[in-house]
Amino acid sequence: MTHLALKQVGTCQGKGPEEDNLKGSNPSSENDSSKNTGSPKSHQMPLDWREFRASLYIQELQAANAVSDTQKQEGTSFGPNALPLKWAHPISAPENGCVLVATEKLDGVHTFERKVIFLLRSGNRHPQEGPFGVVINRPLGKKIIDMKPTNVDLATTFADCSLHFGGPLEASMFLLRTGACSGLPRFEEVIPGMCFGARNSLEEASALVNQGVLKSHDFRFFVGYAGWQLDQLREEIESGYWYVASCSANLIFAGSQTLSSESLWGEILQLMGGQYSEVSRKPKQDI
């Protein structure tokens, strides 16, 4: 990091996630035609643009590694319409729905040490609004009911949902896994099949659960979030504090379930391969 103090990483607030109605959608993911079905090794559904890019990346990686004929016969070679159910690869710049993976430089910084942040907005579409997202691999080990919420929807419909630390800035939000985001105007689609909402959309979320349209276990609730000014995040990445990656939606949602904060961090780095895989096996740095 250049002129930024380490304690300020991910804590510079732009326009907050609860300051608007969270309407609209990610234009690059509006044509969602992907659903994870099929065999455990891969799925054959039409790919969205993120999956198509991942497919190209994996094919290039296979070509570089000269995959053997035996491996191909065992199903580890992926054509243009097939991907493993879990995948991750590096990308050159932040985008909506990418993940920020903490590097060794954040070892010793408790808030972000070996954490993975799901970037809800990259700030690229609206420069006046800084990037923000939530930490997806730090469960708090508590349910919403344990916090004795005063909000009636939280105290009833979502009482048994688990809570997760989302970041150092004050605001609460939720992730929603659903294939029907385009029909839910109060939730913003980040990537195909995954939306987010804030306090101002809780009432509608609760109503949809009570109507049977959604299920409470399709929600993940977060206390706090991480936010940056646009230039701040760019400087942190250039200074080597974050790896930027694209990964499968099931990794993102599963990450908020795991009890080990480092398991998702290591899994994504291993899937990214090469130097990233080596980082996942290194012990923590002493700061």
Contacts in CASP RR format, 6 or more apart in sequence:
PFRMAT RR
TARGET T0000
AUTHOR 0000-0000-0000
METHOD contacts of the structure
MODEL  1
MTHLALKQVGTCQGKGPEEDNLKGSNPSSENDSSKNTGSPKSHQMPLDWR
EFRASLYIQELQAANAVSDTQKQEGTSFGPNALPLKWAHPISAPENGCVL
VATEKLDGVHTFERKVIFLLRSGNRHPQEGPFGVVINRPLGKKIIDMKPT
NVDLATTFADCSLHFGGPLEASMFLLRTGACSGLPRFEEVIPGMCFGARN
SLEEASALVNQGVLKSHDFRFFVGYAGWQLDQLREEIESGYWYVASCSAN
LIFAGSQTLSSESLWGEILQLMGGQYSEVSRKPKQDI
1 9 0 8 1.000
1 105 0 8 1.000
1 235 0 8 1.000
1 236 0 8 1.000
1 239 0 8 1.000
1 240 0 8 1.000
1 241 0 8 1.000
2 235 0 8 1.000
2 239 0 8 1.000
4 232 0 8 1.000
4 235 0 8 1.000
4 236 0 8 1.000
6 109 0 8 1.000
7 109 0 8 1.000
8 232 0 8 1.000
9 106 0 8 1.000
9 109 0 8 1.000
9 111 0 8 1.000
9 112 0 8 1.000
9 236 0 8 1.000
9 241 0 8 1.000
10 112 0 8 1.000
10 168 0 8 1.000
10 226 0 8 1.000
10 227 0 8 1.000
10 228 0 8 1.000
10 232 0 8 1.000
10 233 0 8 1.000
10 236 0 8 1.000
11 168 0 8 1.000
11 169 0 8 1.000
11 226 0 8 1.000
11 227 0 8 1.000
12 227 0 8 1.000
12 228 0 8 1.000
12 229 0 8 1.000
12 232 0 8 1.000
13 169 0 8 1.000
13 227 0 8 1.000
14 129 0 8 1.000
14 130 0 8 1.000
14 132 0 8 1.000
14 227 0 8 1.000
14 228 0 8 1.000
14 229 0 8 1.000
15 128 0 8 1.000
15 129 0 8 1.000
15 130 0 8 1.000
16 129 0 8 1.000
16 132 0 8 1.000
16 169 0 8 1.000
16 171 0 8 1.000
16 225 0 8 1.000
16 227 0 8 1.000
17 120 0 8 1.000
17 132 0 8 1.000
17 133 0 8 1.000
17 171 0 8 1.000
17 173 0 8 1.000
17 196 0 8 1.000
17 197 0 8 1.000
17 198 0 8 1.000
17 225 0 8 1.000
18 171 0 8 1.000
18 172 0 8 1.000
18 173 0 8 1.000
18 198 0 8 1.000
18 199 0 8 1.000
18 200 0 8 1.000
21 186 0 8 1.000
21 200 0 8 1.000
21 201 0 8 1.000
22 186 0 8 1.000
22 187 0 8 1.000
22 188 0 8 1.000
22 196 0 8 1.000
22 197 0 8 1.000
22 198 0 8 1.000
22 200 0 8 1.000
22 201 0 8 1.000
23 185 0 8 1.000
23 186 0 8 1.000
23 188 0 8 1.000
24 185 0 8 1.000
24 188 0 8 1.000
24 189 0 8 1.000
25 181 0 8 1.000
25 182 0 8 1.000
25 188 0 8 1.000
25 189 0 8 1.000
26 96 0 8 1.000
26 97 0 8 1.000
26 188 0 8 1.000
26 189 0 8 1.000
26 190 0 8 1.000
26 191 0 8 1.000
28 49 0 8 1.000
28 95 0 8 1.000
28 96 0 8 1.000
29 48 0 8 1.000
29 49 0 8 1.000
29 50 0 8 1.000
29 96 0 8 1.000
29 189 0 8 1.000
29 190 0 8 1.000
29 191 0 8 1.000
29 192 0 8 1.000
30 182 0 8 1.000
30 189 0 8 1.000
31 48 0 8 1.000
32 48 0 8 1.000
32 179 0 8 1.000
32 181 0 8 1.000
32 182 0 8 1.000
32 189 0 8 1.000
32 192 0 8 1.000
32 193 0 8 1.000
33 45 0 8 1.000
33 46 0 8 1.000
33 47 0 8 1.000
33 48 0 8 1.000
33 192 0 8 1.000
34 43 0 8 1.000
34 45 0 8 1.000
34 46 0 8 1.000
34 47 0 8 1.000
34 48 0 8 1.000
34 51 0 8 1.000
34 192 0 8 1.000
35 43 0 8 1.000
35 45 0 8 1.000
35 179 0 8 1.000
36 43 0 8 1.000
36 45 0 8 1.000
36 85 0 8 1.000
36 249 0 8 1.000
36 250 0 8 1.000
37 43 0 8 1.000
37 45 0 8 1.000
38 44 0 8 1.000
40 85 0 8 1.000
41 75 0 8 1.000
41 76 0 8 1.000
41 84 0 8 1.000
41 85 0 8 1.000
42 75 0 8 1.000
42 78 0 8 1.000
42 82 0 8 1.000
42 83 0 8 1.000
42 84 0 8 1.000
42 85 0 8 1.000
43 82 0 8 1.000
43 83 0 8 1.000
43 85 0 8 1.000
44 81 0 8 1.000
44 82 0 8 1.000
45 81 0 8 1.000
46 81 0 8 1.000
47 55 0 8 1.000
47 80 0 8 1.000
47 81 0 8 1.000
47 83 0 8 1.000
48 192 0 8 1.000
50 191 0 8 1.000
50 192 0 8 1.000
50 246 0 8 1.000
51 83 0 8 1.000
51 248 0 8 1.000
52 80 0 8 1.000
53 246 0 8 1.000
54 83 0 8 1.000
54 87 0 8 1.000
54 89 0 8 1.000
54 246 0 8 1.000
54 248 0 8 1.000
55 78 0 8 1.000
55 79 0 8 1.000
55 80 0 8 1.000
55 81 0 8 1.000
55 82 0 8 1.000
55 83 0 8 1.000
57 89 0 8 1.000
58 78 0 8 1.000
58 83 0 8 1.000
58 84 0 8 1.000
58 87 0 8 1.000
58 89 0 8 1.000
59 78 0 8 1.000
59 79 0 8 1.000
62 77 0 8 1.000
62 78 0 8 1.000
67 76 0 8 1.000
67 77 0 8 1.000
71 77 0 8 1.000
78 84 0 8 1.000
83 248 0 8 1.000
85 248 0 8 1.000
85 250 0 8 1.000
86 247 0 8 1.000
86 248 0 8 1.000
86 250 0 8 1.000
86 251 0 8 1.000
86 267 0 8 1.000
86 271 0 8 1.000
87 247 0 8 1.000
87 248 0 8 1.000
87 251 0 8 1.000
87 271 0 8 1.000
88 99 0 8 1.000
88 245 0 8 1.000
88 246 0 8 1.000
88 247 0 8 1.000
88 248 0 8 1.000
88 251 0 8 1.000
88 268 0 8 1.000
88 271 0 8 1.000
88 272 0 8 1.000
89 245 0 8 1.000
89 246 0 8 1.000
89 247 0 8 1.000
89 271 0 8 1.000
89 272 0 8 1.000
90 243 0 8 1.000
90 244 0 8 1.000
90 245 0 8 1.000
90 272 0 8 1.000
90 276 0 8 1.000
91 98 0 8 1.000
91 244 0 8 1.000
91 245 0 8 1.000
91 246 0 8 1.000
92 244 0 8 1.000
93 244 0 8 1.000
94 100 0 8 1.000
94 119 0 8 1.000
94 122 0 8 1.000
94 124 0 8 1.000
94 131 0 8 1.000
94 233 0 8 1.000
94 237 0 8 1.000
94 244 0 8 1.000
95 119 0 8 1.000
95 122 0 8 1.000
95 124 0 8 1.000
95 246 0 8 1.000
96 119 0 8 1.000
96 120 0 8 1.000
96 121 0 8 1.000
96 122 0 8 1.000
96 124 0 8 1.000
96 125 0 8 1.000
96 190 0 8 1.000
96 191 0 8 1.000
97 118 0 8 1.000
97 119 0 8 1.000
97 120 0 8 1.000
97 122 0 8 1.000
97 190 0 8 1.000
97 191 0 8 1.000
97 246 0 8 1.000
98 119 0 8 1.000
98 122 0 8 1.000
98 244 0 8 1.000
98 245 0 8 1.000
98 246 0 8 1.000
99 116 0 8 1.000
99 117 0 8 1.000
99 118 0 8 1.000
99 119 0 8 1.000
99 136 0 8 1.000
99 244 0 8 1.000
99 245 0 8 1.000
99 246 0 8 1.000
99 247 0 8 1.000
99 252 0 8 1.000
99 268 0 8 1.000
100 116 0 8 1.000
100 117 0 8 1.000
100 119 0 8 1.000
100 237 0 8 1.000
100 242 0 8 1.000
100 243 0 8 1.000
100 244 0 8 1.000
101 116 0 8 1.000
101 242 0 8 1.000
101 243 0 8 1.000
101 244 0 8 1.000
101 245 0 8 1.000
101 265 0 8 1.000
101 268 0 8 1.000
101 269 0 8 1.000
101 276 0 8 1.000
102 112 0 8 1.000
102 113 0 8 1.000
102 114 0 8 1.000
102 115 0 8 1.000
102 116 0 8 1.000
102 241 0 8 1.000
102 242 0 8 1.000
102 243 0 8 1.000
102 265 0 8 1.000
103 240 0 8 1.000
103 241 0 8 1.000
103 242 0 8 1.000
103 243 0 8 1.000
103 279 0 8 1.000
104 279 0 8 1.000
104 282 0 8 1.000
104 284 0 8 1.000
104 285 0 8 1.000
105 239 0 8 1.000
105 240 0 8 1.000
105 241 0 8 1.000
105 285 0 8 1.000
106 112 0 8 1.000
106 113 0 8 1.000
106 114 0 8 1.000
106 115 0 8 1.000
106 241 0 8 1.000
107 113 0 8 1.000
107 114 0 8 1.000
107 284 0 8 1.000
107 285 0 8 1.000
107 286 0 8 1.000
107 287 0 8 1.000
108 284 0 8 1.000
108 285 0 8 1.000
108 287 0 8 1.000
109 287 0 8 1.000
111 167 0 8 1.000
111 168 0 8 1.000
112 135 0 8 1.000
112 226 0 8 1.000
113 284 0 8 1.000
114 261 0 8 1.000
114 262 0 8 1.000
114 265 0 8 1.000
114 266 0 8 1.000
114 284 0 8 1.000
115 135 0 8 1.000
115 137 0 8 1.000
115 138 0 8 1.000
115 261 0 8 1.000
115 265 0 8 1.000
116 135 0 8 1.000
116 136 0 8 1.000
116 137 0 8 1.000
116 255 0 8 1.000
116 264 0 8 1.000
116 265 0 8 1.000
116 268 0 8 1.000
117 133 0 8 1.000
117 134 0 8 1.000
117 135 0 8 1.000
117 136 0 8 1.000
117 226 0 8 1.000
117 242 0 8 1.000
118 133 0 8 1.000
118 134 0 8 1.000
118 136 0 8 1.000
118 175 0 8 1.000
118 190 0 8 1.000
118 252 0 8 1.000
119 131 0 8 1.000
119 132 0 8 1.000
119 133 0 8 1.000
120 132 0 8 1.000
120 133 0 8 1.000
120 134 0 8 1.000
120 173 0 8 1.000
120 188 0 8 1.000
120 190 0 8 1.000
120 196 0 8 1.000
121 129 0 8 1.000
121 130 0 8 1.000
121 131 0 8 1.000
121 132 0 8 1.000
121 133 0 8 1.000
122 131 0 8 1.000
123 129 0 8 1.000
123 130 0 8 1.000
123 131 0 8 1.000
123 230 0 8 1.000
127 230 0 8 1.000
130 227 0 8 1.000
130 228 0 8 1.000
130 229 0 8 1.000
130 230 0 8 1.000
130 233 0 8 1.000
131 227 0 8 1.000
131 228 0 8 1.000
131 230 0 8 1.000
131 233 0 8 1.000
132 169 0 8 1.000
132 225 0 8 1.000
132 226 0 8 1.000
132 227 0 8 1.000
132 228 0 8 1.000
133 166 0 8 1.000
133 225 0 8 1.000
133 226 0 8 1.000
133 227 0 8 1.000
134 164 0 8 1.000
134 166 0 8 1.000
134 167 0 8 1.000
134 173 0 8 1.000
134 175 0 8 1.000
134 196 0 8 1.000
134 222 0 8 1.000
134 224 0 8 1.000
134 225 0 8 1.000
134 226 0 8 1.000
135 164 0 8 1.000
135 165 0 8 1.000
135 166 0 8 1.000
135 167 0 8 1.000
135 222 0 8 1.000
135 226 0 8 1.000
136 164 0 8 1.000
136 166 0 8 1.000
136 175 0 8 1.000
136 220 0 8 1.000
136 252 0 8 1.000
136 255 0 8 1.000
136 256 0 8 1.000
136 264 0 8 1.000
137 255 0 8 1.000
137 256 0 8 1.000
137 258 0 8 1.000
137 261 0 8 1.000
137 262 0 8 1.000
137 263 0 8 1.000
137 264 0 8 1.000
137 265 0 8 1.000
138 164 0 8 1.000
138 165 0 8 1.000
138 166 0 8 1.000
138 261 0 8 1.000
139 162 0 8 1.000
139 163 0 8 1.000
139 164 0 8 1.000
139 165 0 8 1.000
139 256 0 8 1.000
139 257 0 8 1.000
139 258 0 8 1.000
139 259 0 8 1.000
139 261 0 8 1.000
140 162 0 8 1.000
140 163 0 8 1.000
140 164 0 8 1.000
140 165 0 8 1.000
140 223 0 8 1.000
141 162 0 8 1.000
141 163 0 8 1.000
142 162 0 8 1.000
142 163 0 8 1.000
143 159 0 8 1.000
143 160 0 8 1.000
143 161 0 8 1.000
143 162 0 8 1.000
143 163 0 8 1.000
144 154 0 8 1.000
144 155 0 8 1.000
144 158 0 8 1.000
144 159 0 8 1.000
144 160 0 8 1.000
144 161 0 8 1.000
144 162 0 8 1.000
144 163 0 8 1.000
144 221 0 8 1.000
145 155 0 8 1.000
145 159 0 8 1.000
145 160 0 8 1.000
146 163 0 8 1.000
147 163 0 8 1.000
149 155 0 8 1.000
151 199 0 8 1.000
151 202 0 8 1.000
153 202 0 8 1.000
153 203 0 8 1.000
153 205 0 8 1.000
153 206 0 8 1.000
154 202 0 8 1.000
156 206 0 8 1.000
157 205 0 8 1.000
157 206 0 8 1.000
157 209 0 8 1.000
157 210 0 8 1.000
157 216 0 8 1.000
158 205 0 8 1.000
158 206 0 8 1.000
158 209 0 8 1.000
158 216 0 8 1.000
158 219 0 8 1.000
158 221 0 8 1.000
160 216 0 8 1.000
161 216 0 8 1.000
161 217 0 8 1.000
161 219 0 8 1.000
161 220 0 8 1.000
161 221 0 8 1.000
162 220 0 8 1.000
162 221 0 8 1.000
162 256 0 8 1.000
162 257 0 8 1.000
163 221 0 8 1.000
163 222 0 8 1.000
163 223 0 8 1.000
164 220 0 8 1.000
164 221 0 8 1.000
164 222 0 8 1.000
164 223 0 8 1.000
164 256 0 8 1.000
165 222 0 8 1.000
165 223 0 8 1.000
165 224 0 8 1.000
166 222 0 8 1.000
166 223 0 8 1.000
166 224 0 8 1.000
166 225 0 8 1.000
166 226 0 8 1.000
167 222 0 8 1.000
167 223 0 8 1.000
167 224 0 8 1.000
167 225 0 8 1.000
167 226 0 8 1.000
168 224 0 8 1.000
168 226 0 8 1.000
169 224 0 8 1.000
169 225 0 8 1.000
169 226 0 8 1.000
169 227 0 8 1.000
170 224 0 8 1.000
171 198 0 8 1.000
171 224 0 8 1.000
171 225 0 8 1.000
172 198 0 8 1.000
172 199 0 8 1.000
172 221 0 8 1.000
172 222 0 8 1.000
172 223 0 8 1.000
172 224 0 8 1.000
173 196 0 8 1.000
173 197 0 8 1.000
173 198 0 8 1.000
173 199 0 8 1.000
173 221 0 8 1.000
173 222 0 8 1.000
173 224 0 8 1.000
173 225 0 8 1.000
174 196 0 8 1.000
174 197 0 8 1.000
174 198 0 8 1.000
174 205 0 8 1.000
174 219 0 8 1.000
174 220 0 8 1.000
174 221 0 8 1.000
174 222 0 8 1.000
175 194 0 8 1.000
175 195 0 8 1.000
175 196 0 8 1.000
175 219 0 8 1.000
175 220 0 8 1.000
175 222 0 8 1.000
175 252 0 8 1.000
175 253 0 8 1.000
175 256 0 8 1.000
176 187 0 8 1.000
176 194 0 8 1.000
176 195 0 8 1.000
176 196 0 8 1.000
176 197 0 8 1.000
176 205 0 8 1.000
176 214 0 8 1.000
176 218 0 8 1.000
176 219 0 8 1.000
177 193 0 8 1.000
177 194 0 8 1.000
177 218 0 8 1.000
177 219 0 8 1.000
177 220 0 8 1.000
177 249 0 8 1.000
177 253 0 8 1.000
178 184 0 8 1.000
178 193 0 8 1.000
178 194 0 8 1.000
178 195 0 8 1.000
178 214 0 8 1.000
178 218 0 8 1.000
179 192 0 8 1.000
179 193 0 8 1.000
180 213 0 8 1.000
181 187 0 8 1.000
181 188 0 8 1.000
181 189 0 8 1.000
181 193 0 8 1.000
181 194 0 8 1.000
181 195 0 8 1.000
182 189 0 8 1.000
184 195 0 8 1.000
184 204 0 8 1.000
184 208 0 8 1.000
186 197 0 8 1.000
186 200 0 8 1.000
186 201 0 8 1.000
186 204 0 8 1.000
186 205 0 8 1.000
187 195 0 8 1.000
187 196 0 8 1.000
187 197 0 8 1.000
187 201 0 8 1.000
187 205 0 8 1.000
188 195 0 8 1.000
188 196 0 8 1.000
188 197 0 8 1.000
189 195 0 8 1.000
190 196 0 8 1.000
191 249 0 8 1.000
191 252 0 8 1.000
192 249 0 8 1.000
193 249 0 8 1.000
194 249 0 8 1.000
194 252 0 8 1.000
194 253 0 8 1.000
197 205 0 8 1.000
205 214 0 8 1.000
205 219 0 8 1.000
208 214 0 8 1.000
209 215 0 8 1.000
209 216 0 8 1.000
220 253 0 8 1.000
220 256 0 8 1.000
222 256 0 8 1.000
227 233 0 8 1.000
228 236 0 8 1.000
233 242 0 8 1.000
236 242 0 8 1.000
237 244 0 8 1.000
243 269 0 8 1.000
243 272 0 8 1.000
243 276 0 8 1.000
245 268 0 8 1.000
245 272 0 8 1.000
247 268 0 8 1.000
247 271 0 8 1.000
251 264 0 8 1.000
251 267 0 8 1.000
251 268 0 8 1.000
251 271 0 8 1.000
254 264 0 8 1.000
255 264 0 8 1.000
258 264 0 8 1.000
265 280 0 8 1.000
266 280 0 8 1.000
267 280 0 8 1.000
269 276 0 8 1.000
269 277 0 8 1.000
269 279 0 8 1.000
269 280 0 8 1.000
270 276 0 8 1.000
270 277 0 8 1.000
270 280 0 8 1.000
END
